[in-house]
Amino acid sequence: MAAIQLKNLHKRYESIDVMHQVNIDIEDGEFVALVGPSGCGKSTLLRLISGLEDITSGEILFDGKVVNRLSPAEREIAMVFQSYALYPHMTVKKNLSFGLENLNMDRAIIEERIQKAAKLLDLLPYMDRKPRALSGGQRQRVAIGRAIVRNPKVFLFDEPLSNLDAKLRVQTRGEITKLHKKLNTTMIYVTHDQVEAMTMAEKIVVVNAGRIEQVGKPLDLFERPANRFVAEFIGSPKMNIFQAGITKVSDNGIEVTSKSIGEFSIPVISKTAKIGDSVTLGVRPSHIEIAESGIPLEITQLECMGHETFIYGSIQGEKEDLVAHLPHHFDAEIGDTIFLRFTSQFMHVFCDKTDQAFKRIEV
């Protein structure tokens, strides 16, 4: 196990800066997810931590020791990639043991490690099979097992579930979460799927264009996003956005007016807020209620799952469809008009000049 610190980490490829002054603290035994859109620098950051890429400036510390110039083997890390990268001509057992054999490790120790990993990952019935005789989920477990037998200080996962179907993804992410609890080893997990990050990680790092937007617990990022980017990226479906203007500022919050959804008193504050400023309002789909009167919505699409319903519709004056999430079945038809109610307590406010969130007043 290892505690990891990234201090002012910077990476440049020729004249292009791809990582900008990254600072992250990862505690010993913590499960951390790196999330962000494609091309934001998640995998690059993982490769810098692993030692597969050299940093341009800054420091990487494992347990307080600078490891900038150490190889991946010297850093005692193990990586699991999107591609299983198994040896097709070798059995599961041989795939697990091959790396250790190359290190000339004692045979008894190798056998003990692979048996322990196979039992942990429920691979014992498949030890004599070759990869072609395994399912996608079983192959991924072998790839994880190959990392486990090395007894690393840190596990690095680079989108390991991308090749699995939806049902298997859910199953495997549960297995990885349980594995972390059993091993209690530091894990860093890269994914573009924020649902994976929210359900698996103890801490989430949101990356955007090579910069860290916010670091925090999953629920903190959902309820208290630092800026508009984090607010729209975290949560599925994404947050609904509306334009508004500030009409009053007080110690109890602000009052805003939106042409499309009306007037609200919102318990948020900002040192720079003043009357007349334009702001962006954010409302989570799960924080919208159906009412007998209120904001009219013409339904354009319905997604009925049985236990929940997603309603898409247009509000007069808004270019993008609004999305509402109901935790139950809702009987309606496309073309129907329903009425919505927003609760100001759950509304988010972002400064249009900086995209930074106003601070919520905790009651």
C-alpha positions as CSV (number, residue, x, y, z in Angstrom):
1,M,0.0,0.0,0.0
2,A,1.1,3.6,-0.6
3,A,0.0,7.1,-0.1
4,I,0.5,9.2,-3.3
5,Q,1.1,12.9,-3.7
6,L,1.2,14.8,-7.0
7,K,2.9,18.2,-6.6
8,N,2.6,20.8,-9.4
9,L,2.7,18.1,-12.0
10,H,3.2,19.3,-15.5
11,K,3.5,17.5,-18.8
12,R,4.4,18.9,-22.2
13,Y,4.7,17.0,-25.5
14,E,7.0,19.2,-27.7
15,S,5.2,22.6,-27.6
16,I,1.9,21.3,-26.4
17,D,1.0,21.4,-22.7
18,V,-1.3,18.5,-21.8
19,M,-1.2,18.5,-17.9
20,H,-1.2,21.8,-16.0
21,Q,0.1,22.1,-12.4
22,V,-1.8,19.0,-11.1
23,N,-2.0,18.7,-7.3
24,I,-3.6,15.6,-5.8
25,D,-3.3,13.8,-2.4
26,I,-4.3,10.1,-2.4
27,E,-4.4,8.4,1.0
28,D,-2.9,5.0,1.7
29,G,-5.5,2.3,0.7
30,E,-7.9,4.8,-0.9
31,F,-9.9,4.1,-4.0
32,V,-9.7,7.1,-6.3
33,A,-11.4,7.6,-9.7
34,L,-10.1,9.9,-12.4
35,V,-13.1,11.1,-14.6
36,G,-13.6,13.4,-17.4
37,P,-14.4,13.5,-21.1
38,S,-12.4,11.8,-23.8
39,G,-9.0,13.5,-24.4
40,C,-9.0,15.4,-21.1
41,G,-5.8,13.7,-19.8
42,K,-7.0,11.0,-17.5
43,S,-4.9,8.2,-19.0
44,T,-1.9,10.5,-19.4
45,L,-2.1,11.3,-15.7
46,L,-2.3,7.5,-14.9
47,R,0.8,6.9,-17.1
48,L,2.7,9.6,-15.3
49,I,1.9,8.1,-12.0
50,S,2.9,4.6,-13.2
51,G,6.2,5.8,-14.7
52,L,5.3,4.8,-18.2
53,E,5.6,8.5,-19.2
54,D,8.2,11.0,-17.9
55,I,6.9,14.3,-16.3
56,T,8.1,17.7,-17.5
57,S,8.1,19.3,-14.1
58,G,6.8,18.7,-10.6
59,E,7.0,15.8,-8.2
60,I,5.4,12.4,-7.7
61,L,5.7,11.0,-4.2
62,F,5.0,7.5,-2.9
63,D,4.9,7.4,0.9
64,G,6.8,10.7,0.9
65,K,9.5,9.5,-1.4
66,V,10.1,11.2,-4.8
67,V,9.7,8.6,-7.5
68,N,10.1,10.8,-10.6
69,R,13.1,8.8,-11.9
70,L,12.0,5.3,-10.8
71,S,10.7,2.7,-13.3
72,P,7.2,1.2,-13.0
73,A,8.8,-2.0,-11.4
74,E,10.6,0.1,-8.9
75,R,7.4,2.0,-8.0
76,E,5.8,-1.4,-7.2
77,I,2.6,-0.7,-9.3
78,A,0.4,-3.0,-11.3
79,M,-1.7,-1.9,-14.2
80,V,-5.0,-3.3,-15.7
81,F,-5.8,-2.0,-19.1
82,Q,-8.9,-1.7,-21.3
83,S,-7.4,-4.5,-23.4
84,Y,-7.1,-7.8,-21.4
85,A,-3.7,-8.4,-23.0
86,L,-3.7,-12.1,-22.0
87,Y,-1.4,-14.6,-23.7
88,P,-3.8,-16.6,-25.9
89,H,-1.7,-19.7,-26.0
90,M,-1.4,-19.9,-22.2
91,T,-3.8,-21.3,-19.7
92,V,-5.3,-19.1,-16.9
93,K,-2.8,-20.5,-14.5
94,K,0.1,-19.8,-16.8
95,N,-1.1,-16.3,-17.5
96,L,-1.1,-15.7,-13.7
97,S,2.3,-17.2,-13.0
98,F,4.3,-16.1,-16.1
99,G,5.3,-12.7,-14.8
100,L,6.5,-14.1,-11.5
101,E,8.4,-16.9,-13.2
102,N,10.3,-14.2,-15.2
103,L,11.4,-12.7,-11.9
104,N,12.9,-16.1,-10.9
105,M,10.6,-16.2,-7.9
106,D,10.5,-19.4,-5.8
107,R,8.0,-21.9,-7.2
108,A,6.2,-22.3,-3.8
109,I,5.7,-18.6,-3.5
110,I,4.3,-18.4,-7.0
111,E,1.9,-21.2,-6.4
112,E,0.7,-19.6,-3.1
113,R,0.1,-16.3,-4.8
114,I,-1.8,-17.6,-7.8
115,Q,-4.0,-19.8,-5.7
116,K,-4.8,-16.9,-3.4
117,A,-5.6,-14.6,-6.4
118,A,-7.6,-17.3,-8.2
119,K,-9.7,-18.0,-5.1
120,L,-10.3,-14.3,-4.5
121,L,-11.5,-13.8,-8.1
122,D,-13.4,-17.1,-8.4
123,L,-11.0,-18.4,-11.1
124,L,-10.2,-21.8,-9.6
125,P,-12.6,-23.7,-12.0
126,Y,-11.0,-22.1,-15.0
127,M,-7.3,-22.5,-14.3
128,D,-6.7,-25.0,-17.2
129,R,-8.7,-23.0,-19.7
130,K,-7.1,-20.7,-22.3
131,P,-8.5,-17.2,-22.8
132,R,-10.6,-18.1,-25.9
133,A,-12.7,-20.4,-23.7
134,L,-13.5,-17.6,-21.2
135,S,-16.2,-14.9,-21.2
136,G,-15.3,-11.3,-21.3
137,G,-15.8,-10.9,-17.6
138,Q,-13.7,-13.9,-16.8
139,R,-10.8,-12.6,-19.0
140,Q,-10.9,-9.3,-17.2
141,R,-10.7,-11.1,-13.8
142,V,-7.6,-13.0,-15.1
143,A,-6.1,-9.6,-16.1
144,I,-6.8,-8.3,-12.6
145,G,-5.5,-11.6,-11.1
146,R,-2.2,-11.1,-13.0
147,A,-1.9,-7.7,-11.2
148,I,-2.8,-9.1,-7.8
149,V,-0.1,-11.8,-7.8
150,R,2.6,-9.1,-8.0
151,N,1.5,-7.8,-4.5
152,P,1.8,-4.2,-5.7
153,K,1.6,-1.1,-3.5
154,V,-0.7,0.5,-6.0
155,F,-3.3,-0.8,-8.6
156,L,-3.8,1.4,-11.7
157,F,-6.9,0.7,-13.8
158,D,-7.3,2.3,-17.2
159,E,-10.9,1.9,-18.3
160,P,-10.9,-1.8,-17.6
161,L,-14.7,-2.3,-18.2
162,S,-15.0,-0.6,-21.6
163,N,-15.1,-3.9,-23.5
164,L,-17.9,-5.5,-21.4
165,D,-21.6,-5.4,-22.0
166,A,-23.9,-3.3,-19.7
167,K,-24.9,-6.2,-17.4
168,L,-21.3,-7.5,-17.1
169,R,-20.0,-4.0,-16.4
170,V,-22.3,-3.7,-13.4
171,Q,-21.3,-7.1,-12.1
172,T,-17.6,-6.5,-12.6
173,R,-17.5,-3.1,-11.0
174,G,-19.1,-4.7,-8.0
175,E,-16.3,-7.3,-8.0
176,I,-13.6,-4.7,-8.2
177,T,-15.2,-2.7,-5.3
178,K,-15.3,-5.9,-3.2
179,L,-11.7,-6.6,-4.2
180,H,-10.6,-3.2,-2.9
181,K,-12.3,-3.9,0.5
182,K,-10.5,-7.2,0.8
183,L,-7.1,-6.1,-0.3
184,N,-7.2,-2.5,1.2
185,T,-4.7,-1.4,-1.4
186,T,-4.4,2.0,-3.0
187,M,-6.4,2.0,-6.3
188,I,-6.5,4.6,-9.0
189,Y,-9.3,4.0,-11.6
190,V,-9.6,5.9,-14.9
191,T,-13.1,6.0,-16.5
192,H,-15.1,8.3,-18.7
193,D,-18.3,6.8,-17.2
194,Q,-19.2,9.0,-14.2
195,V,-21.7,6.4,-13.0
196,E,-18.8,3.9,-12.5
197,A,-16.9,6.6,-10.6
198,M,-19.9,7.5,-8.4
199,T,-20.6,3.9,-7.4
200,M,-17.1,2.6,-6.9
201,A,-14.8,5.4,-5.7
202,E,-14.2,6.9,-2.3
203,K,-12.8,10.0,-3.9
204,I,-13.3,11.4,-7.4
205,V,-10.9,13.7,-9.3
206,V,-12.6,15.5,-12.2
207,V,-10.2,16.3,-15.0
208,N,-10.8,18.7,-17.9
209,A,-8.3,19.7,-20.6
210,G,-5.4,18.7,-18.4
211,R,-6.5,20.6,-15.3
212,I,-8.1,19.4,-12.1
213,E,-11.6,20.9,-11.8
214,Q,-12.5,19.4,-8.4
215,V,-11.5,16.7,-6.0
216,G,-14.0,15.2,-3.5
217,K,-16.3,12.5,-2.3
218,P,-18.9,11.4,-4.9
219,L,-21.9,12.9,-3.1
220,D,-20.0,16.2,-2.5
221,L,-19.4,16.6,-6.2
222,F,-23.0,15.8,-6.9
223,E,-24.5,18.1,-4.3
224,R,-21.8,20.9,-4.2
225,P,-20.1,21.1,-7.6
226,A,-17.3,23.7,-7.7
227,N,-18.2,25.0,-11.2
228,R,-20.5,24.5,-14.1
229,F,-18.3,21.9,-15.8
230,V,-18.4,19.6,-12.8
231,A,-22.1,20.2,-12.3
232,E,-22.9,19.1,-15.9
233,F,-20.4,16.2,-16.0
234,I,-21.4,14.6,-12.7
235,G,-24.9,13.1,-12.7
236,S,-26.9,11.2,-15.3
237,P,-28.9,12.5,-17.1
238,K,-26.9,15.8,-16.8
239,M,-28.1,18.9,-15.0
240,N,-30.8,21.1,-16.6
241,I,-29.5,24.7,-17.3
242,F,-31.4,28.0,-17.5
243,Q,-30.3,31.6,-17.9
244,A,-31.4,34.2,-15.2
245,G,-30.5,37.5,-13.7
246,I,-30.0,38.6,-10.1
247,T,-32.7,40.9,-8.8
248,K,-31.8,41.0,-5.1
249,V,-28.7,40.1,-2.9
250,S,-28.9,39.6,0.9
251,D,-27.3,37.7,3.7
252,N,-30.0,35.0,3.3
253,G,-29.2,34.4,-0.4
254,I,-30.2,35.9,-3.8
255,E,-33.3,36.4,-5.8
256,V,-33.2,35.6,-9.5
257,T,-35.6,35.9,-12.4
258,S,-35.6,33.6,-15.5
259,K,-37.7,34.4,-18.5
260,S,-38.5,30.7,-19.0
261,I,-39.0,29.3,-15.4
262,G,-39.8,32.4,-13.3
263,E,-38.6,33.9,-10.0
264,F,-36.8,32.1,-7.2
265,S,-35.2,32.9,-3.8
266,I,-32.1,30.7,-3.6
267,P,-30.0,30.2,-0.4
268,V,-26.6,30.8,-2.0
269,I,-24.0,33.6,-1.6
270,S,-21.1,35.0,-3.5
271,K,-18.8,37.9,-2.5
272,T,-18.9,39.3,-6.0
273,A,-22.7,38.9,-6.7
274,K,-24.6,42.1,-7.4
275,I,-28.0,43.1,-8.8
276,G,-28.2,42.9,-12.5
277,D,-25.6,40.1,-12.9
278,S,-26.4,37.4,-15.3
279,V,-26.1,33.8,-13.9
280,T,-26.8,30.3,-14.9
281,L,-29.3,28.2,-12.9
282,G,-28.8,24.4,-12.6
283,V,-31.5,21.9,-11.6
284,R,-30.9,18.1,-11.3
285,P,-33.5,16.0,-13.1
286,S,-34.2,14.2,-9.8
287,H,-35.0,17.5,-8.1
288,I,-38.0,18.3,-10.4
289,E,-41.5,17.5,-9.2
290,I,-44.7,17.0,-11.2
291,A,-47.4,19.5,-10.0
292,E,-51.0,20.4,-10.8
293,S,-49.8,23.9,-11.8
294,G,-46.5,25.6,-12.4
295,I,-44.1,25.5,-15.3
296,P,-45.7,24.0,-18.4
297,L,-43.7,21.2,-20.2
298,E,-44.7,19.6,-23.5
299,I,-43.4,16.0,-23.5
300,T,-41.3,15.2,-26.5
301,Q,-39.8,11.8,-25.3
302,L,-40.6,9.3,-22.5
303,E,-38.2,6.6,-21.2
304,C,-40.3,4.3,-19.0
305,M,-38.2,1.7,-17.1
306,G,-40.9,0.4,-14.8
307,H,-39.3,1.5,-11.6
308,E,-38.4,4.9,-12.9
309,T,-39.3,7.3,-15.7
310,F,-37.3,9.9,-17.6
311,I,-39.4,12.7,-19.1
312,Y,-38.0,14.9,-21.8
313,G,-39.8,18.0,-22.9
314,S,-39.6,21.6,-24.1
315,I,-40.2,24.7,-22.1
316,Q,-41.1,27.9,-24.0
317,G,-38.0,30.1,-24.5
318,E,-35.5,27.2,-23.9
319,K,-33.5,25.8,-26.8
320,E,-32.6,22.5,-25.1
321,D,-35.1,19.9,-23.8
322,L,-35.5,19.7,-20.1
323,V,-35.1,16.3,-18.4
324,A,-37.0,15.2,-15.3
325,H,-36.4,11.9,-13.4
326,L,-39.2,10.3,-11.5
327,P,-38.4,7.3,-9.2
328,H,-41.6,5.5,-10.3
329,H,-43.8,4.8,-13.3
330,F,-45.5,7.8,-14.8
331,D,-48.5,7.5,-17.1
332,A,-48.3,10.0,-20.0
333,E,-48.0,10.3,-23.7
334,I,-45.7,12.2,-26.1
335,G,-47.4,15.5,-26.8
336,D,-49.0,15.8,-23.4
337,T,-48.5,19.0,-21.4
338,I,-47.6,18.6,-17.7
339,F,-46.6,21.1,-15.0
340,L,-43.4,21.2,-13.1
341,R,-42.3,22.6,-9.8
342,F,-38.7,23.5,-8.9
343,T,-37.5,23.7,-5.3
344,S,-35.1,26.6,-4.8
345,Q,-33.3,24.7,-2.0
346,F,-31.9,22.3,-4.6
347,M,-31.1,24.9,-7.3
348,H,-27.4,25.6,-8.2
349,V,-26.2,29.0,-9.3
350,F,-23.1,29.7,-11.4
351,C,-21.5,33.0,-12.3
352,D,-21.6,33.6,-16.1
353,K,-18.2,35.3,-16.1
354,T,-16.3,32.6,-14.3
355,D,-18.5,29.5,-14.3
356,Q,-17.8,29.2,-10.6
357,A,-20.6,28.0,-8.3
358,F,-22.2,30.2,-5.7
359,K,-21.7,28.8,-2.2
360,R,-24.8,27.2,-0.7
361,I,-25.9,28.5,2.7
362,E,-26.2,25.5,4.9
363,V,-29.3,25.5,7.1
